[in-house]
Amino acid sequence: MGQSADRLKHSAWLDWVRGTAALVVFAAHLRTFSFVVYGSLPAEDQTLLNAVWFAVTRFGHDAVVIFFVLSGFLVGGSALDLARSGRFDVSRYATARIARIGIVCVPAVMLGWAVFTYSGETLPLATVLGNMVGLQTVAVPVIEVNGPLWSLSYEIWFYVLCGAALSVTSRSLPYVAIPVALVSLYVLTYVLNATYLIYWLAGAAAFLWRPRRFQAYFLLVATFLMTAGLGLHHVARSTYTTAMHTALASQVAPVSTIDAVSQWMFVGGAALLMPFLRNLGMPRGLAHVGYGLAAFSYSLYLSHYPVLWFMGTFLPQASDVSWRSMAEMAFRGAVCLSVALLFYWLFERRTSQLREVLSRVSWIWTQERIAPFVFARGRNAGFPSGDPSLSAYSVETKDGTRAQPPHF
């Protein structure tokens, strides 16, 4: 895995958070595709054990919220930190984000397109392309057979807003950055759900916090907020269809209010927790496991849903809990994990390579004088043949000298 001891020590817990969140989303969808809802099970299958199992595998949306907070912490927070020290580079930021998102998103969209076509329906090309660039839920619908793509639209617009806003503050390309920032802010607040933007910003703000006193106290508060918020949220959700709804509404508060407050408690606790997890140590063996889970978490997140959808065409939901239905669920899970690992092997593990290619291209196009430029490979136009100073790529600048892109 090519990981240094420092890297493992300082981010092991965050790796576990990211990997576990992806597994929670996967488990929720796996159970949903494998079984009917709990209330539709036969009476003999509505046992305490099955009730707990069904309850534990309903935390998929909560895991997505954790993704948003963690993304804000790692991406938004680190970008803010760079901007504060005057080291924010919008070109590097953009190439890193494009490489990270695109290298798995594009093949995942293509997989969804293939599954949708297999079902006998036609998917407009505009929808396919829109889902590749973050326009799902903004200008085009989410590809039905890959539901998790809805959250990727938010991620992309978070990144656009962050990069544009920091470019404005650093006075980098203001004539471009200001309109982009305004458009992305409009999309996130009026077209999409602005609540998720606040979740992301909470994570970004938490990155800048360096608790030095009362760490145990804050850790306890964060854990309490997350646990209590998660519990209240699911109690509130379950009361929409029960008699408890009336009791809560008349004696406590409207259920929608309780649900909203519980979500803010959960997000607040998660944001408080991130700075502690950043520097918390972990045994090396567990750290390696966490890194492994995190490494293919993005691939798992975007590839499992169309695979489950495809298998649903010949494996219907089970109406009871039996050895056969559990074996079928295990089979679905094994296939999904295999496809996710294949996605990781083919695409996600090559993120750094794609980022370097994009960085070099970006470097060439952001020189003071882009044209005429010279790609030096063997004989180079405009320079003496066989000049040993020519690298694989070089650019002719205004004064006639040759500038070479750095290694990113």
VENKALIN-V363992 format. One record per residue. RES is the residue in three letters. SS is DSSP state (H for helix, E for strand, L for the rest). OMEGA is omega as a letter, one per 30 degrees, with the letter a starting at -180 (* if undefined). BURIAL is # if it has 16 or more other ideal C-beta (glycine too) atoms within 10 Angstrom, else .. Layout:
[[RES/SS/OMEGA/BURIAL] [RES/SS/OMEGA/BURIAL]]
This chain:
[[MET/L/l/.] [GLY/L/a/.] [GLN/L/l/#] [SER/L/a/.] [ALA/H/a/.] [ASP/H/l/.] [ARG/H/a/.] [LEU/H/a/#] [LYS/H/a/.] [HIS/H/a/#] [SER/H/a/#] [ALA/H/a/#] [TRP/H/l/#] [LEU/H/l/#] [ASP/H/l/#] [TRP/H/l/#] [VAL/H/a/#] [ARG/H/a/#] [GLY/H/a/#] [THR/H/l/#] [ALA/H/l/#] [ALA/H/l/#] [LEU/H/l/#] [VAL/H/l/#] [VAL/H/l/#] [PHE/H/a/#] [ALA/H/l/#] [ALA/H/a/#] [HIS/H/l/#] [LEU/H/l/#] [ARG/H/a/#] [THR/H/l/#] [PHE/H/a/#] [SER/H/a/#] [PHE/E/l/#] [VAL/L/l/.] [VAL/L/a/.] [TYR/H/a/#] [GLY/H/l/.] [SER/H/l/.] [LEU/L/l/#] [PRO/L/a/.] [ALA/H/a/.] [GLU/H/l/.] [ASP/H/l/#] [GLN/L/a/.] [THR/L/l/.] [LEU/H/a/.] [LEU/H/l/.] [ASN/H/l/.] [ALA/H/l/.] [VAL/H/a/.] [TRP/H/l/.] [PHE/H/a/#] [ALA/H/a/.] [VAL/H/a/.] [THR/L/l/#] [ARG/L/a/#] [PHE/L/a/#] [GLY/H/a/#] [HIS/H/l/.] [ASP/H/l/#] [ALA/H/l/#] [VAL/H/l/#] [VAL/H/l/#] [ILE/H/l/#] [PHE/H/a/#] [PHE/H/l/#] [VAL/H/a/#] [LEU/H/l/#] [SER/H/l/#] [GLY/H/a/#] [PHE/H/a/#] [LEU/H/a/#] [VAL/H/a/#] [GLY/H/a/#] [GLY/H/a/#] [SER/H/l/.] [ALA/H/l/#] [LEU/H/l/#] [ASP/H/l/.] [LEU/H/a/#] [ALA/H/a/#] [ARG/H/a/.] [SER/L/l/.] [GLY/L/a/.] [ARG/L/a/.] [PHE/L/l/#] [ASP/L/a/#] [VAL/H/l/#] [SER/H/l/#] [ARG/H/l/#] [TYR/H/a/#] [ALA/H/a/#] [THR/H/l/#] [ALA/H/a/#] [ARG/H/l/#] [ILE/H/l/#] [ALA/H/a/#] [ARG/H/a/#] [ILE/H/a/#] [GLY/H/a/#] [ILE/H/l/#] [VAL/H/a/#] [CYS/H/a/#] [VAL/H/l/.] [PRO/H/l/#] [ALA/H/l/#] [VAL/H/l/#] [MET/H/l/.] [LEU/H/l/#] [GLY/H/l/#] [TRP/H/a/#] [ALA/H/l/.] [VAL/H/l/#] [PHE/H/l/#] [THR/H/l/.] [TYR/H/a/.] [SER/L/l/.] [GLY/L/a/.] [GLU/L/a/.] [THR/L/l/.] [LEU/L/l/#] [PRO/L/l/.] [LEU/H/l/.] [ALA/H/l/.] [THR/H/l/#] [VAL/H/a/#] [LEU/H/l/.] [GLY/H/l/#] [ASN/H/l/#] [MET/H/a/#] [VAL/L/l/#] [GLY/L/l/#] [LEU/L/l/#] [GLN/E/a/#] [THR/L/l/#] [VAL/L/a/#] [ALA/L/l/.] [VAL/E/l/#] [PRO/L/l/.] [VAL/L/l/#] [ILE/L/a/#] [GLU/L/a/#] [VAL/L/l/#] [ASN/L/a/#] [GLY/L/a/.] [PRO/L/l/#] [LEU/H/l/#] [TRP/H/a/#] [SER/H/l/#] [LEU/H/l/#] [SER/H/l/#] [TYR/H/a/#] [GLU/H/a/#] [ILE/H/a/#] [TRP/H/l/#] [PHE/H/a/#] [TYR/H/a/#] [VAL/H/l/#] [LEU/H/a/#] [CYS/H/a/#] [GLY/H/a/#] [ALA/H/a/#] [ALA/H/l/#] [LEU/H/l/#] [SER/H/l/#] [VAL/H/a/#] [THR/H/l/.] [SER/L/l/#] [ARG/L/l/.] [SER/L/a/#] [LEU/L/a/.] [PRO/H/a/.] [TYR/H/l/.] [VAL/H/a/.] [ALA/H/a/#] [ILE/H/l/.] [PRO/H/l/.] [VAL/H/l/#] [ALA/H/a/#] [LEU/H/l/.] [VAL/H/a/.] [SER/H/l/#] [LEU/H/l/#] [TYR/H/a/.] [VAL/H/a/#] [LEU/H/a/#] [THR/H/a/.] [TYR/H/a/.] [VAL/H/l/.] [LEU/L/a/#] [ASN/L/a/.] [ALA/H/a/.] [THR/H/a/.] [TYR/H/l/#] [LEU/H/l/#] [ILE/H/l/.] [TYR/H/a/#] [TRP/H/l/#] [LEU/H/l/#] [ALA/H/l/#] [GLY/H/l/#] [ALA/H/l/#] [ALA/H/a/.] [ALA/H/a/#] [PHE/H/a/#] [LEU/L/a/.] [TRP/L/l/.] [ARG/L/a/.] [PRO/L/a/.] [ARG/L/l/.] [ARG/L/l/.] [PHE/L/a/.] [GLN/H/l/.] [ALA/H/l/.] [TYR/H/a/.] [PHE/H/l/#] [LEU/H/l/#] [LEU/H/l/.] [VAL/H/a/.] [ALA/H/l/#] [THR/H/l/.] [PHE/H/a/.] [LEU/H/l/#] [MET/H/a/#] [THR/H/a/.] [ALA/H/l/.] [GLY/H/l/#] [LEU/H/l/#] [GLY/H/a/.] [LEU/H/a/#] [HIS/H/a/#] [HIS/H/l/#] [VAL/H/l/.] [ALA/H/l/#] [ARG/H/a/.] [SER/H/a/.] [THR/H/l/#] [TYR/H/a/.] [THR/H/a/.] [THR/L/l/.] [ALA/L/l/.] [MET/H/a/.] [HIS/H/a/.] [THR/H/a/.] [ALA/H/l/.] [LEU/H/a/#] [ALA/H/a/.] [SER/H/a/.] [GLN/H/a/.] [VAL/L/a/.] [ALA/L/l/.] [PRO/L/a/.] [VAL/H/l/#] [SER/H/l/.] [THR/H/l/.] [ILE/H/a/#] [ASP/H/a/#] [ALA/H/l/.] [VAL/H/a/.] [SER/H/l/#] [GLN/H/l/#] [TRP/H/l/.] [MET/H/a/#] [PHE/H/a/#] [VAL/H/l/#] [GLY/H/l/#] [GLY/H/l/#] [ALA/H/l/#] [ALA/H/l/#] [LEU/H/a/#] [LEU/H/a/#] [MET/H/a/#] [PRO/H/l/#] [PHE/H/a/#] [LEU/H/a/#] [ARG/H/a/#] [ASN/H/a/.] [LEU/L/a/.] [GLY/L/a/.] [MET/L/l/#] [PRO/L/a/.] [ARG/H/a/.] [GLY/H/l/.] [LEU/H/l/.] [ALA/H/l/#] [HIS/H/l/#] [VAL/H/l/#] [GLY/H/l/#] [TYR/H/l/#] [GLY/H/l/.] [LEU/H/a/#] [ALA/H/a/#] [ALA/H/a/#] [PHE/L/a/#] [SER/H/l/#] [TYR/H/l/#] [SER/H/l/#] [LEU/H/a/#] [TYR/H/a/#] [LEU/H/a/#] [SER/H/a/#] [HIS/H/a/#] [TYR/H/l/#] [PRO/H/l/#] [VAL/H/l/#] [LEU/H/l/#] [TRP/H/l/#] [PHE/H/a/#] [MET/H/l/#] [GLY/L/l/#] [THR/L/l/.] [PHE/L/l/.] [LEU/L/a/#] [PRO/L/l/.] [GLN/L/l/.] [ALA/E/a/#] [SER/L/l/.] [ASP/L/l/.] [VAL/L/a/#] [SER/L/l/.] [TRP/H/a/.] [ARG/H/a/.] [SER/H/l/#] [MET/H/l/.] [ALA/H/l/.] [GLU/H/l/#] [MET/H/l/#] [ALA/H/l/.] [PHE/H/l/.] [ARG/H/a/#] [GLY/H/a/#] [ALA/H/l/.] [VAL/H/l/.] [CYS/H/l/#] [LEU/H/l/#] [SER/H/l/.] [VAL/H/l/#] [ALA/H/l/#] [LEU/H/l/.] [LEU/H/l/.] [PHE/H/l/#] [TYR/H/a/#] [TRP/H/a/.] [LEU/H/a/.] [PHE/L/a/#] [GLU/H/a/#] [ARG/H/l/.] [ARG/H/a/.] [THR/H/a/#] [SER/H/l/.] [GLN/H/l/.] [LEU/H/l/#] [ARG/H/l/#] [GLU/H/l/.] [VAL/H/l/.] [LEU/H/l/#] [SER/H/l/#] [ARG/H/l/#] [VAL/H/l/.] [SER/H/l/#] [TRP/H/a/#] [ILE/H/a/#] [TRP/H/l/.] [THR/L/l/.] [GLN/L/l/.] [GLU/L/l/.] [ARG/L/a/.] [ILE/L/a/.] [ALA/L/g/.] [PRO/L/l/.] [PHE/L/a/#] [VAL/L/l/.] [PHE/L/a/.] [ALA/L/l/#] [ARG/L/a/.] [GLY/L/l/.] [ARG/L/a/.] [ASN/L/l/#] [ALA/L/l/.] [GLY/L/a/.] [PHE/L/l/#] [PRO/L/l/.] [SER/L/l/.] [GLY/L/l/.] [ASP/L/a/.] [PRO/L/a/.] [SER/L/a/.] [LEU/L/l/#] [SER/L/l/.] [ALA/L/l/.] [TYR/L/l/#] [SER/L/a/#] [VAL/E/l/#] [GLU/E/a/#] [THR/L/a/.] [LYS/L/a/.] [ASP/L/l/.] [GLY/L/l/.] [THR/L/a/.] [ARG/E/l/#] [ALA/E/a/#] [GLN/L/a/.] [PRO/L/l/#] [PRO/L/l/.] [HIS/L/a/.] [PHE/L/*/.]]
